[in-house]
Amino acid sequence: MSATTENIFMDGIGVSAVLALLASAFGYDGSQLLLLVLVPAFGFAITAVLPSRIAAGTATGILAFAALAFFDPTELTIVLGDIAGLATKAVGIALLIGWTTSVAALILRQINVAGAGAGVKRAVGWVGAGVVWLSVIAIFFLFGNPGNYGDRLFVILKDQADISAVAEIEDRDKRLALAYEQLTEHANTTQAEMRQFFDSVGVEYTPYYLENAMEVQGGTLVRLYLLTRPEVDRVIPSPRLRAAPEDSPAPGYISEVDGSVQWNISMIGADKVWDEFNVQGEGIVVGQSDSGVDGNHPAIANQYRGANSGDDYNWFDPWDATTSPNDEGGHGTHTMGTILGSGGIGVAPKAQWIGCVNLDRNLANPALYLDCMQFMLAPFPQGGDPLFDGDPTQAVHVMNNSWGCPSIEGCDPNALLYAANNLRDAGIFVVVSAGNDGPSCETVESPLSLYDSVFSVGAIDQFGNMADFSSRGPVTADGSNRNKPDIVAPGVDIMSSLPEGTYGSNSGTSMAGPHMVGVVALIWSAQPDLIGDIDATEQLIIDTAQPYTGNTSFGCFTGDTPSHAYGYGVVDVYEAVKQALEK
């Protein structure tokens, strides 16, 4: 049977249609849509080299490469919405390649191959395919963003340190120092043999202590080696972004606020705490791991612990190694403003903060999250070694974690469990946003929000209704069936600080969690006897929570008290501080 109809136009249309069908079944997470637009552009180019099936197949190989060379398919998910511009640019370049190739191939066929035999056709096809491949490769390296991180593996060891006994120590500095000492000594001892081997063969790695783990750079051979090691519990991915275009700060839509107390601050009673108890978070240090913080923003600049003492022990950027507070996105500046921003936007405006960058383009991996969690327990100077230069006397009191680590980032449900548990034993209150995968049940599923050792926060709006996006329990990802979230706080249309000295409203459980961080800061500032007593503080917040009275007609509202949607109710910091002072 003939490979062509000898009608170039009809053959081209037919090949394009077949390519479109193939494209619809290739790729995932949205790449099919790009391929459907792109691939048919090569239809006439392939037609021009028929009946040479080898040349046509070689040319077809360009299609997937040209479409996906400039970005990773998984980056098209909602987690990385900012990839759309880069993907569109890539498709535009690839379309230009496809159309140019098709036109050039047809011209060459008409000029040189009209009466030639199959051998000449094959030669022209191979030459044409080679030219196109060279063009694609040249464009890729001139305009694209080649991945340059290699394979990264997160290795969790079986022998995890047990520091639960330090929770009984009343002196905070001694408790933190002993926790750091035990964790680092355990890691250095149990990892010694693997570190020695990796050093001898030139494999790069990063050791961790808050959880006995390592991030190792290596591919299949290294993975196979790790799986033979008796001390290794499991190996999971630790992916990093390709070298996509740098973020640019996202400023807000207004340049200043009028200083009046925002509705979300008064809704939880924070302003009443300021007025009646003269407490605004004094003496409490908040730690935040996020996209960064705009250290020059007038609402939060003065509260930076390093404003006078410098950035050592106060700022850590494992992504880009910046040495002073900055925010390439805006998410972290917004959440920090809700915790302690001045001018009516923050819950505890006289608390202090330190920061760590674990998100770039709203993505990280288990190792980067652990980098920042360790910094909160034992901050270290710029360029310091976390295992030897950490200073637990400068640890934070309460942590904000407006992020989750889903499987796309490498995490399994228990990837960071030991780290969260150890922070609690050390006396650090860990607040985590519940996630934005609601309103269905069983959507609290990503570390850290599903852990019992952290306090997870869902979101409500100004009218007290659950936000549709707020993730719900019970937790089934790890088989525990535990209830989450623990409580809810305002998280819809929250006005707060944004980069370049601006302000704007954002929504998400990322906005709800910071309220709880500010709540803990106010409680511990008012009643220092509670500092480090996680159990008593959590129970106080639960006991003083207001009943949820919002809409229950849509979404998962299973469970009574606690509910799988709103936990124990709506946080009320005024009642919590009042009761704390009465004890």
Stockholm file with secondary structure:
# STOCKHOLM 1.0

chainA/1-583         MSATTENIFMDGIGVSAVLALLASAFGYDGSQLLLLVLVPAFGFAITAVLPSRIAAGTATGILAFAALAFFDPTELTIVLGDIAGLATKAVGIALLIGWTTSVAALILRQINVAGAGAGVKRAVGWVGAGVVWLSVIAIFFLFGNPGNYGDRLFVILKDQADISAVAEIEDRDKRLALAYEQLTEHANTTQAEMRQFFDSVGVEYTPYYLENAMEVQGGTLVRLYLLTRPEVDRVIPSPRLRAAPEDSPAPGYISEVDGSVQWNISMIGADKVWDEFNVQGEGIVVGQSDSGVDGNHPAIANQYRGANSGDDYNWFDPWDATTSPNDEGGHGTHTMGTILGSGGIGVAPKAQWIGCVNLDRNLANPALYLDCMQFMLAPFPQGGDPLFDGDPTQAVHVMNNSWGCPSIEGCDPNALLYAANNLRDAGIFVVVSAGNDGPSCETVESPLSLYDSVFSVGAIDQFGNMADFSSRGPVTADGSNRNKPDIVAPGVDIMSSLPEGTYGSNSGTSMAGPHMVGVVALIWSAQPDLIGDIDATEQLIIDTAQPYTGNTSFGCFTGDTPSHAYGYGVVDVYEAVKQALEK
#=GR chainA/1-583 SS CCSCCSCHHHHHHHHHHHHHHHHHTSCSTTHHHHHHHHGGGGHHHHHHHTTCHHHHHHHHHHHHHHHHTTSCGGGGSGGGGGGHHHHHHHHHHHHHHHHHHHHHHHHHHHHHSTTCCHHHHHHHHHHHHHHHHHHHHHHHHHHSCCCCSCCEEEEEESCCCCCGGGGGCCSHHHHHHHHHHHHHHHHHHHTHHHHHHHHHHTCCEEEETTTTEEEEECCHHHHHHHHHCTTEEEEEECCCCCCCCCCCCCCCSBSCCCSCCCHHHHHTTHHHHHHHHCCSCTTCEEEEEESBCCTTCTTTSTTBTHHHHCSTTTEECTTTCCSSCCBSSSHHHHHHHHHHCTTTTCSSTTCEEEEEECCBTTBCCHHHHHHHHHHHHSCCCTTCCHHHHCCGGGCCSEEEECCCCCGGGTCCTTTTHHHHHHHHHTTCEEEEECCSCCSSTTCCCSTTTTCTTSEEEEEECTTSCBCTTSCCCCCCTTSCCCCCCCEEEECSSEEEEETTTEEEEECSHHHHHHHHHHHHHHHHHHCGGGTTCHHHHHHHHHHTCBCCCSCCSSSCCCSSSSBTTTBTCBCCHHHHHHHHHHC
#=GC SS_cons         CCSCCSCHHHHHHHHHHHHHHHHHTSCSTTHHHHHHHHGGGGHHHHHHHTTCHHHHHHHHHHHHHHHHTTSCGGGGSGGGGGGHHHHHHHHHHHHHHHHHHHHHHHHHHHHHSTTCCHHHHHHHHHHHHHHHHHHHHHHHHHHSCCCCSCCEEEEEESCCCCCGGGGGCCSHHHHHHHHHHHHHHHHHHHTHHHHHHHHHHTCCEEEETTTTEEEEECCHHHHHHHHHCTTEEEEEECCCCCCCCCCCCCCCSBSCCCSCCCHHHHHTTHHHHHHHHCCSCTTCEEEEEESBCCTTCTTTSTTBTHHHHCSTTTEECTTTCCSSCCBSSSHHHHHHHHHHCTTTTCSSTTCEEEEEECCBTTBCCHHHHHHHHHHHHSCCCTTCCHHHHCCGGGCCSEEEECCCCCGGGTCCTTTTHHHHHHHHHTTCEEEEECCSCCSSTTCCCSTTTTCTTSEEEEEECTTSCBCTTSCCCCCCTTSCCCCCCCEEEECSSEEEEETTTEEEEECSHHHHHHHHHHHHHHHHHHCGGGTTCHHHHHHHHHHTCBCCCSCCSSSCCCSSSSBTTTBTCBCCHHHHHHHHHHC
//
